[in-house]
Amino acid sequence: MNGKELRVLTYNIHKGFNIGNRHFVLHQIRDALRIADADLLFLQEMQGVHIHRENRIANWPDKSQFEFIAEGVWPFYAYGKNAVYDAGHHGNAILSKYAFERSENINVSPFPWASRSMLHGVIRLAPSQQDVHIVCIHFGLLGKERRLQISKLCSRIDSHVPPDAPLIVAGDFNDWQGRAEHLFHEHLGLREVFHETHGRYARSFPAWLPFLQMDRIYYRGLTPVSCGRLNHAPWHKLSDHAPLVATFAL
């Protein structure tokens, strides 16, 4: 960050595998993220532990995926488990070039079989010492499930985020019909940065030929400068989602 702008990126990394799970591409994902050089990464489907894959895949990292990606570039990170199973767990992660004041993972699973959470952190930006609230989410596939999760997100923001505090909510919304927009805009005062800068939502899935509007970056208390979808090489051969990257003026 240059002191006047904040660059953020959201990406569903598909547990480090490419489309169809044919190849483990976490190392290539890490390289691409470093070139993108965002101040904040909102990452979904981040594999925390998977004991079977650790033994089966030769280049599986000897640490968690978020630690592997963060090493040497993003010194601060938070991880929240979405799903826990016998072999391990996966969830959301936020990687940051700025220290966390605090972070919390909140369960938003309306059904026992649909493990979902949202990861809420607060970072402080120098030299202004301004607190910025950041939320990484991965909503469910069913409409009823998403409606309940959106309600929980709204309640969390109402109770924990001051109205005048800068706020970014980013991730995989699985909301290709755009039904979250009304509550986000009318109730929370959030705007979606790609929509504000391009007049439409970004098509981000599947990465090789995107046509579904799955991934978004919502904000308030910040001024959008630009937003783009990264679906050129090498991104179109990595995860099944294309990342979005946005720049805000502070």
FIDO-677809 format. One record per residue (C-alpha): x, z, y; residue number from 1. Coordinates in nm, 3 decimals. Layout:
<pts>
<pt c1="X" c3="Z" c2="Y" marlum="NUM"/>
...
</pts>
This chain:
<pts>
<pt c1="0.000" c3="0.000" c2="0.000" marlum="1"/>
<pt c1="0.130" c3="-0.085" c2="0.346" marlum="2"/>
<pt c1="-0.030" c3="0.215" c2="0.519" marlum="3"/>
<pt c1="-0.324" c3="0.013" c2="0.649" marlum="4"/>
<pt c1="-0.463" c3="-0.143" c2="0.330" marlum="5"/>
<pt c1="-0.559" c3="-0.029" c2="-0.020" marlum="6"/>
<pt c1="-0.543" c3="-0.273" c2="-0.311" marlum="7"/>
<pt c1="-0.757" c3="-0.194" c2="-0.616" marlum="8"/>
<pt c1="-0.810" c3="-0.368" c2="-0.949" marlum="9"/>
<pt c1="-1.073" c3="-0.318" c2="-1.219" marlum="10"/>
<pt c1="-1.022" c3="-0.442" c2="-1.574" marlum="11"/>
<pt c1="-1.173" c3="-0.393" c2="-1.919" marlum="12"/>
<pt c1="-0.858" c3="-0.425" c2="-2.132" marlum="13"/>
<pt c1="-1.043" c3="-0.452" c2="-2.468" marlum="14"/>
<pt c1="-0.816" c3="-0.186" c2="-2.624" marlum="15"/>
<pt c1="-0.517" c3="-0.415" c2="-2.575" marlum="16"/>
<pt c1="-0.648" c3="-0.705" c2="-2.785" marlum="17"/>
<pt c1="-0.734" c3="-1.061" c2="-2.688" marlum="18"/>
<pt c1="-1.066" c3="-1.235" c2="-2.743" marlum="19"/>
<pt c1="-1.171" c3="-1.205" c2="-3.106" marlum="20"/>
<pt c1="-0.916" c3="-0.928" c2="-3.166" marlum="21"/>
<pt c1="-0.673" c3="-1.185" c2="-3.306" marlum="22"/>
<pt c1="-0.363" c3="-1.064" c2="-3.124" marlum="23"/>
<pt c1="-0.241" c3="-0.736" c2="-2.978" marlum="24"/>
<pt c1="-0.151" c3="-0.826" c2="-2.618" marlum="25"/>
<pt c1="-0.106" c3="-0.489" c2="-2.448" marlum="26"/>
<pt c1="0.253" c3="-0.570" c2="-2.349" marlum="27"/>
<pt c1="0.139" c3="-0.891" c2="-2.179" marlum="28"/>
<pt c1="-0.145" c3="-0.702" c2="-2.009" marlum="29"/>
<pt c1="0.104" c3="-0.449" c2="-1.874" marlum="30"/>
<pt c1="0.328" c3="-0.726" c2="-1.740" marlum="31"/>
<pt c1="0.036" c3="-0.901" c2="-1.570" marlum="32"/>
<pt c1="-0.091" c3="-0.576" c2="-1.413" marlum="33"/>
<pt c1="0.254" c3="-0.506" c2="-1.271" marlum="34"/>
<pt c1="0.265" c3="-0.849" c2="-1.109" marlum="35"/>
<pt c1="-0.082" c3="-0.789" c2="-0.961" marlum="36"/>
<pt c1="0.065" c3="-0.474" c2="-0.802" marlum="37"/>
<pt c1="-0.253" c3="-0.283" c2="-0.714" marlum="38"/>
<pt c1="-0.241" c3="0.070" c2="-0.573" marlum="39"/>
<pt c1="-0.527" c3="0.177" c2="-0.798" marlum="40"/>
<pt c1="-0.620" c3="0.052" c2="-1.144" marlum="41"/>
<pt c1="-0.969" c3="0.119" c2="-1.285" marlum="42"/>
<pt c1="-0.930" c3="0.048" c2="-1.657" marlum="43"/>
<pt c1="-1.197" c3="0.051" c2="-1.928" marlum="44"/>
<pt c1="-1.172" c3="0.042" c2="-2.309" marlum="45"/>
<pt c1="-0.838" c3="0.215" c2="-2.290" marlum="46"/>
<pt c1="-0.722" c3="0.329" c2="-2.635" marlum="47"/>
<pt c1="-0.604" c3="0.688" c2="-2.621" marlum="48"/>
<pt c1="-0.523" c3="0.728" c2="-2.990" marlum="49"/>
<pt c1="-0.584" c3="0.517" c2="-3.302" marlum="50"/>
<pt c1="-0.389" c3="0.640" c2="-3.603" marlum="51"/>
<pt c1="-0.463" c3="0.337" c2="-3.823" marlum="52"/>
<pt c1="-0.350" c3="0.082" c2="-3.564" marlum="53"/>
<pt c1="-0.040" c3="0.288" c2="-3.487" marlum="54"/>
<pt c1="0.071" c3="0.241" c2="-3.848" marlum="55"/>
<pt c1="-0.041" c3="-0.120" c2="-3.888" marlum="56"/>
<pt c1="0.068" c3="-0.290" c2="-3.562" marlum="57"/>
<pt c1="0.444" c3="-0.326" c2="-3.524" marlum="58"/>
<pt c1="0.461" c3="-0.317" c2="-3.144" marlum="59"/>
<pt c1="0.203" c3="-0.043" c2="-3.092" marlum="60"/>
<pt c1="0.340" c3="0.184" c2="-2.814" marlum="61"/>
<pt c1="0.468" c3="0.531" c2="-2.900" marlum="62"/>
<pt c1="0.246" c3="0.683" c2="-2.629" marlum="63"/>
<pt c1="-0.111" c3="0.640" c2="-2.512" marlum="64"/>
<pt c1="-0.201" c3="0.302" c2="-2.367" marlum="65"/>
<pt c1="-0.255" c3="0.441" c2="-2.017" marlum="66"/>
<pt c1="0.086" c3="0.611" c2="-2.020" marlum="67"/>
<pt c1="0.245" c3="0.291" c2="-2.152" marlum="68"/>
<pt c1="0.094" c3="0.080" c2="-1.870" marlum="69"/>
<pt c1="0.158" c3="0.340" c2="-1.599" marlum="70"/>
<pt c1="0.523" c3="0.408" c2="-1.678" marlum="71"/>
<pt c1="0.753" c3="0.343" c2="-1.383" marlum="72"/>
<pt c1="0.484" c3="0.200" c2="-1.151" marlum="73"/>
<pt c1="0.181" c3="0.430" c2="-1.132" marlum="74"/>
<pt c1="0.309" c3="0.789" c2="-1.147" marlum="75"/>
<pt c1="-0.037" c3="0.945" c2="-1.139" marlum="76"/>
<pt c1="-0.320" c3="0.887" c2="-1.384" marlum="77"/>
<pt c1="-0.636" c3="1.035" c2="-1.527" marlum="78"/>
<pt c1="-0.802" c3="0.956" c2="-1.859" marlum="79"/>
<pt c1="-1.152" c3="1.031" c2="-1.982" marlum="80"/>
<pt c1="-1.269" c3="0.986" c2="-2.340" marlum="81"/>
<pt c1="-1.577" c3="0.770" c2="-2.388" marlum="82"/>
<pt c1="-1.588" c3="0.756" c2="-2.765" marlum="83"/>
<pt c1="-1.428" c3="0.988" c2="-3.021" marlum="84"/>
<pt c1="-1.405" c3="0.895" c2="-3.390" marlum="85"/>
<pt c1="-1.202" c3="0.984" c2="-3.698" marlum="86"/>
<pt c1="-0.917" c3="0.745" c2="-3.615" marlum="87"/>
<pt c1="-0.888" c3="0.848" c2="-3.249" marlum="88"/>
<pt c1="-1.061" c3="0.785" c2="-2.918" marlum="89"/>
<pt c1="-1.092" c3="0.542" c2="-2.626" marlum="90"/>
<pt c1="-1.228" c3="0.563" c2="-2.275" marlum="91"/>
<pt c1="-1.169" c3="0.503" c2="-1.905" marlum="92"/>
<pt c1="-0.846" c3="0.552" c2="-1.711" marlum="93"/>
<pt c1="-0.748" c3="0.545" c2="-1.344" marlum="94"/>
<pt c1="-0.383" c3="0.474" c2="-1.262" marlum="95"/>
<pt c1="-0.269" c3="0.549" c2="-0.908" marlum="96"/>
<pt c1="0.033" c3="0.528" c2="-0.682" marlum="97"/>
<pt c1="-0.109" c3="0.833" c2="-0.502" marlum="98"/>
<pt c1="-0.151" c3="1.183" c2="-0.636" marlum="99"/>
<pt c1="-0.485" c3="1.311" c2="-0.759" marlum="100"/>
<pt c1="-0.632" c3="1.609" c2="-0.580" marlum="101"/>
<pt c1="-0.858" c3="1.653" c2="-0.882" marlum="102"/>
<pt c1="-1.035" c3="1.456" c2="-1.154" marlum="103"/>
<pt c1="-1.321" c3="1.512" c2="-1.399" marlum="104"/>
<pt c1="-1.472" c3="1.315" c2="-1.685" marlum="105"/>
<pt c1="-1.854" c3="1.334" c2="-1.692" marlum="106"/>
<pt c1="-2.062" c3="1.253" c2="-1.998" marlum="107"/>
<pt c1="-2.337" c3="1.000" c2="-1.917" marlum="108"/>
<pt c1="-2.440" c3="0.923" c2="-2.276" marlum="109"/>
<pt c1="-2.819" c3="0.927" c2="-2.306" marlum="110"/>
<pt c1="-2.801" c3="0.882" c2="-2.684" marlum="111"/>
<pt c1="-2.568" c3="1.047" c2="-2.939" marlum="112"/>
<pt c1="-2.467" c3="0.707" c2="-3.081" marlum="113"/>
<pt c1="-2.377" c3="0.558" c2="-2.741" marlum="114"/>
<pt c1="-2.073" c3="0.745" c2="-2.614" marlum="115"/>
<pt c1="-2.020" c3="0.676" c2="-2.244" marlum="116"/>
<pt c1="-1.864" c3="0.866" c2="-1.954" marlum="117"/>
<pt c1="-1.761" c3="0.822" c2="-1.593" marlum="118"/>
<pt c1="-1.424" c3="0.933" c2="-1.461" marlum="119"/>
<pt c1="-1.437" c3="1.079" c2="-1.109" marlum="120"/>
<pt c1="-1.114" c3="1.139" c2="-0.920" marlum="121"/>
<pt c1="-1.008" c3="1.222" c2="-0.566" marlum="122"/>
<pt c1="-0.683" c3="1.093" c2="-0.417" marlum="123"/>
<pt c1="-0.532" c3="1.171" c2="-0.077" marlum="124"/>
<pt c1="-0.378" c3="0.888" c2="0.122" marlum="125"/>
<pt c1="-0.081" c3="0.944" c2="0.350" marlum="126"/>
<pt c1="-0.025" c3="0.942" c2="0.642" marlum="127"/>
<pt c1="-0.394" c3="0.991" c2="0.731" marlum="128"/>
<pt c1="-0.443" c3="1.265" c2="0.467" marlum="129"/>
<pt c1="-0.781" c3="1.108" c2="0.401" marlum="130"/>
<pt c1="-0.949" c3="1.194" c2="0.071" marlum="131"/>
<pt c1="-1.082" c3="0.891" c2="-0.117" marlum="132"/>
<pt c1="-1.327" c3="0.942" c2="-0.404" marlum="133"/>
<pt c1="-1.283" c3="0.700" c2="-0.694" marlum="134"/>
<pt c1="-1.511" c3="0.655" c2="-0.996" marlum="135"/>
<pt c1="-1.433" c3="0.443" c2="-1.304" marlum="136"/>
<pt c1="-1.730" c3="0.359" c2="-1.525" marlum="137"/>
<pt c1="-1.825" c3="0.157" c2="-1.831" marlum="138"/>
<pt c1="-2.202" c3="0.139" c2="-1.865" marlum="139"/>
<pt c1="-2.397" c3="0.069" c2="-2.183" marlum="140"/>
<pt c1="-2.536" c3="-0.254" c2="-2.324" marlum="141"/>
<pt c1="-2.905" c3="-0.156" c2="-2.322" marlum="142"/>
<pt c1="-3.117" c3="-0.166" c2="-2.008" marlum="143"/>
<pt c1="-3.271" c3="0.178" c2="-2.069" marlum="144"/>
<pt c1="-2.927" c3="0.323" c2="-2.129" marlum="145"/>
<pt c1="-2.791" c3="0.178" c2="-1.805" marlum="146"/>
<pt c1="-3.086" c3="0.305" c2="-1.601" marlum="147"/>
<pt c1="-3.020" c3="0.660" c2="-1.717" marlum="148"/>
<pt c1="-2.647" c3="0.621" c2="-1.650" marlum="149"/>
<pt c1="-2.709" c3="0.484" c2="-1.301" marlum="150"/>
<pt c1="-2.931" c3="0.785" c2="-1.232" marlum="151"/>
<pt c1="-2.655" c3="1.022" c2="-1.345" marlum="152"/>
<pt c1="-2.401" c3="0.839" c2="-1.131" marlum="153"/>
<pt c1="-2.627" c3="0.869" c2="-0.827" marlum="154"/>
<pt c1="-2.673" c3="1.242" c2="-0.890" marlum="155"/>
<pt c1="-2.299" c3="1.292" c2="-0.926" marlum="156"/>
<pt c1="-2.223" c3="1.115" c2="-0.599" marlum="157"/>
<pt c1="-2.503" c3="1.298" c2="-0.414" marlum="158"/>
<pt c1="-2.370" c3="1.636" c2="-0.525" marlum="159"/>
<pt c1="-1.992" c3="1.582" c2="-0.518" marlum="160"/>
<pt c1="-1.906" c3="1.314" c2="-0.259" marlum="161"/>
<pt c1="-1.950" c3="1.386" c2="0.114" marlum="162"/>
<pt c1="-2.151" c3="1.113" c2="0.288" marlum="163"/>
<pt c1="-1.863" c3="1.031" c2="0.525" marlum="164"/>
<pt c1="-1.591" c3="1.019" c2="0.253" marlum="165"/>
<pt c1="-1.452" c3="0.681" c2="0.148" marlum="166"/>
<pt c1="-1.577" c3="0.597" c2="-0.202" marlum="167"/>
<pt c1="-1.495" c3="0.328" c2="-0.460" marlum="168"/>
<pt c1="-1.697" c3="0.285" c2="-0.780" marlum="169"/>
<pt c1="-1.554" c3="0.021" c2="-1.012" marlum="170"/>
<pt c1="-1.568" c3="-0.088" c2="-1.372" marlum="171"/>
<pt c1="-1.763" c3="-0.276" c2="-1.636" marlum="172"/>
<pt c1="-2.130" c3="-0.237" c2="-1.544" marlum="173"/>
<pt c1="-2.274" c3="-0.458" c2="-1.820" marlum="174"/>
<pt c1="-2.538" c3="-0.532" c2="-1.556" marlum="175"/>
<pt c1="-2.549" c3="-0.910" c2="-1.564" marlum="176"/>
<pt c1="-2.902" c3="-0.908" c2="-1.415" marlum="177"/>
<pt c1="-2.796" c3="-0.708" c2="-1.108" marlum="178"/>
<pt c1="-3.052" c3="-0.429" c2="-1.148" marlum="179"/>
<pt c1="-2.813" c3="-0.157" c2="-1.029" marlum="180"/>
<pt c1="-2.794" c3="-0.309" c2="-0.682" marlum="181"/>
<pt c1="-3.110" c3="-0.155" c2="-0.539" marlum="182"/>
<pt c1="-3.016" c3="0.205" c2="-0.616" marlum="183"/>
<pt c1="-2.652" c3="0.158" c2="-0.525" marlum="184"/>
<pt c1="-2.733" c3="0.002" c2="-0.189" marlum="185"/>
<pt c1="-3.054" c3="0.178" c2="-0.089" marlum="186"/>
<pt c1="-2.982" c3="0.524" c2="-0.230" marlum="187"/>
<pt c1="-2.603" c3="0.550" c2="-0.207" marlum="188"/>
<pt c1="-2.520" c3="0.304" c2="0.070" marlum="189"/>
<pt c1="-2.276" c3="0.120" c2="-0.158" marlum="190"/>
<pt c1="-2.187" c3="-0.247" c2="-0.123" marlum="191"/>
<pt c1="-2.016" c3="-0.471" c2="-0.377" marlum="192"/>
<pt c1="-1.696" c3="-0.622" c2="-0.240" marlum="193"/>
<pt c1="-1.701" c3="-0.961" c2="-0.416" marlum="194"/>
<pt c1="-2.064" c3="-1.007" c2="-0.313" marlum="195"/>
<pt c1="-1.981" c3="-0.915" c2="0.047" marlum="196"/>
<pt c1="-1.687" c3="-1.157" c2="0.067" marlum="197"/>
<pt c1="-1.828" c3="-1.446" c2="-0.142" marlum="198"/>
<pt c1="-2.207" c3="-1.409" c2="-0.121" marlum="199"/>
<pt c1="-2.247" c3="-1.355" c2="-0.498" marlum="200"/>
<pt c1="-2.122" c3="-1.139" c2="-0.781" marlum="201"/>
<pt c1="-1.810" c3="-1.242" c2="-0.969" marlum="202"/>
<pt c1="-1.854" c3="-1.400" c2="-1.310" marlum="203"/>
<pt c1="-1.604" c3="-1.212" c2="-1.523" marlum="204"/>
<pt c1="-1.704" c3="-1.249" c2="-1.889" marlum="205"/>
<pt c1="-1.585" c3="-1.404" c2="-2.113" marlum="206"/>
<pt c1="-1.244" c3="-1.445" c2="-1.954" marlum="207"/>
<pt c1="-1.176" c3="-1.795" c2="-2.086" marlum="208"/>
<pt c1="-1.502" c3="-1.934" c2="-1.938" marlum="209"/>
<pt c1="-1.669" c3="-1.664" c2="-1.727" marlum="210"/>
<pt c1="-2.043" c3="-1.689" c2="-1.671" marlum="211"/>
<pt c1="-2.173" c3="-1.328" c2="-1.692" marlum="212"/>
<pt c1="-2.148" c3="-1.095" c2="-1.392" marlum="213"/>
<pt c1="-2.020" c3="-0.782" c2="-1.566" marlum="214"/>
<pt c1="-1.740" c3="-0.629" c2="-1.359" marlum="215"/>
<pt c1="-1.779" c3="-0.502" c2="-1.002" marlum="216"/>
<pt c1="-1.617" c3="-0.300" c2="-0.727" marlum="217"/>
<pt c1="-1.861" c3="-0.103" c2="-0.508" marlum="218"/>
<pt c1="-1.751" c3="0.080" c2="-0.194" marlum="219"/>
<pt c1="-1.852" c3="0.268" c2="0.119" marlum="220"/>
<pt c1="-1.650" c3="0.407" c2="0.409" marlum="221"/>
<pt c1="-1.393" c3="0.127" c2="0.379" marlum="222"/>
<pt c1="-1.364" c3="-0.222" c2="0.526" marlum="223"/>
<pt c1="-1.328" c3="-0.506" c2="0.274" marlum="224"/>
<pt c1="-1.055" c3="-0.759" c2="0.344" marlum="225"/>
<pt c1="-1.063" c3="-0.977" c2="0.031" marlum="226"/>
<pt c1="-1.169" c3="-0.986" c2="-0.332" marlum="227"/>
<pt c1="-1.080" c3="-1.225" c2="-0.611" marlum="228"/>
<pt c1="-1.132" c3="-1.284" c2="-0.980" marlum="229"/>
<pt c1="-0.817" c3="-1.327" c2="-1.188" marlum="230"/>
<pt c1="-0.897" c3="-1.579" c2="-1.462" marlum="231"/>
<pt c1="-0.595" c3="-1.807" c2="-1.433" marlum="232"/>
<pt c1="-0.292" c3="-1.784" c2="-1.662" marlum="233"/>
<pt c1="-0.212" c3="-1.547" c2="-1.822" marlum="234"/>
<pt c1="-0.538" c3="-1.356" c2="-1.770" marlum="235"/>
<pt c1="-0.763" c3="-1.602" c2="-1.956" marlum="236"/>
<pt c1="-0.568" c3="-1.537" c2="-2.278" marlum="237"/>
<pt c1="-0.555" c3="-1.158" c2="-2.259" marlum="238"/>
<pt c1="-0.868" c3="-0.938" c2="-2.266" marlum="239"/>
<pt c1="-1.219" c3="-1.077" c2="-2.304" marlum="240"/>
<pt c1="-1.289" c3="-0.976" c2="-1.941" marlum="241"/>
<pt c1="-1.133" c3="-1.116" c2="-1.624" marlum="242"/>
<pt c1="-1.010" c3="-0.855" c2="-1.374" marlum="243"/>
<pt c1="-1.129" c3="-0.823" c2="-1.017" marlum="244"/>
<pt c1="-0.884" c3="-0.729" c2="-0.742" marlum="245"/>
<pt c1="-0.987" c3="-0.624" c2="-0.392" marlum="246"/>
<pt c1="-0.812" c3="-0.523" c2="-0.073" marlum="247"/>
<pt c1="-0.962" c3="-0.276" c2="0.176" marlum="248"/>
<pt c1="-0.862" c3="-0.183" c2="0.528" marlum="249"/>
<pt c1="-0.854" c3="0.191" c2="0.579" marlum="250"/>
</pts>
